[in-house]
Amino acid sequence: MAAEFLESETEITTKNSLSRTKLPDVWQVRTKNGDVLLLYTTQKLKDNIQYLRYPEGIHLRRNGFYVEAKPSNESWRQKPFMELSAGQALPDWSLGLFFYKGDCDPFAAAEKQQRTIYLWTSILGIAAMGILVGMVGRYQIRQMRLTRLKNDFVATVTHELKTPLASMRLLTDTLLEGRYRDETQVRDYLELIGKENHRLSRLIDNFLTFSRMERNKRIFDFRKVHPADIVNAAIESVHEKVSAEGFELKINLEPNLPEIVADRDGLVTVLINLFDNAFKYSESEKWIGVHVYADKAMVCFEVTDRGLGMSRREMKNIFERFYQVDQRLSRKVGGCGLGLSIVKFIVDAHGGEIDVTSERMLGSRFGVKIPVLLENHS
Ligand code: ADP
């Protein structure tokens, strides 16, 4: 290469900076003390600079960058992030700044990170808005349901009170106008009036209990009471109806029942409501069974009938306020969908449990379990 250089009539440089020769791809530079002239091919120079890219022992970091050099008139293999001239020592050379690994451009990475942050912020914002909308929606639905419940309540109360009142007025008018055959008919009418009156009282009792329940005002009076006492009081209140409607009542009180701590009137209401339903939802087979027994630390009251019964699906909501499986049937027999919700409320207040088994056209069994000792009652 030295011989070719000498023949090329290139002017020998005196500078210790790199300059072109007339040979293609050959460069010359004088050493610092000027004694030696060094000739380099472009490739050799590149290789030396390339060596700087990976100096021994220096580990290039993932997001690092490196510098490449090339003669100014050559073009880059790929576009550098930044380009500048190599300076006095390498005139006619350019330096390019490249990111180590093209796909790990730190700016692109930062942009990606920023985009991820925006994306998550938007997702979280949308999710928060969704939750808020859901909560507002639920509140609105609850309000609507409450309004409907109130309207239902007013409609039911009006209807339920009007029916017995109208029939009592009709019967008393008939009696007052003397439109009866004999003493027996007078007695029949009076009995009917008595029945309607009884039904009205039960309805009003239930409405009052319900309204106190709504205002959390039902005050229970917990005292020691014998289960037989509760059953007898409930039976006394319905015995007229039992005989008038031709029901058979089978009572089975197990011996040695323990006393329980309970609100006597509350539990009497529970049993009366269960009896009432057994009356209302029985057709041909008029039979009601009452079984009271002790089970561990509980006393169980079971009321069974052989009436219309319910399917599994129909049983699901019967303890909800105003729920009726068949509204037309309940209206006909005189129900307003409050009886079982009151039963559940009272049983809950005693820390007890209620369960039901029923089969369509075979009958139902309602079981109420009351703990012998009431825990934490106030
Ligand atoms: P209602 O005043 O309508 O009787 P309840 O809360 O007492 O209201 O009962 C809710 C629903 O459960 C009733 O409408 C009825 O369909 C059903 N139900 C309750 N007791 C019985 C039963 N012994 N046999 C069949 N269905 C019953």
Residues whose N, C-alpha, C, O or C-beta is under 5 A from the ligand:
A	BS01	ADP	N277 A278 Y281 L308 G309 M310 I318 Y323 Q324 V325 D326 S330 G335 C336 G337 L338 G339 L340 S341 S364
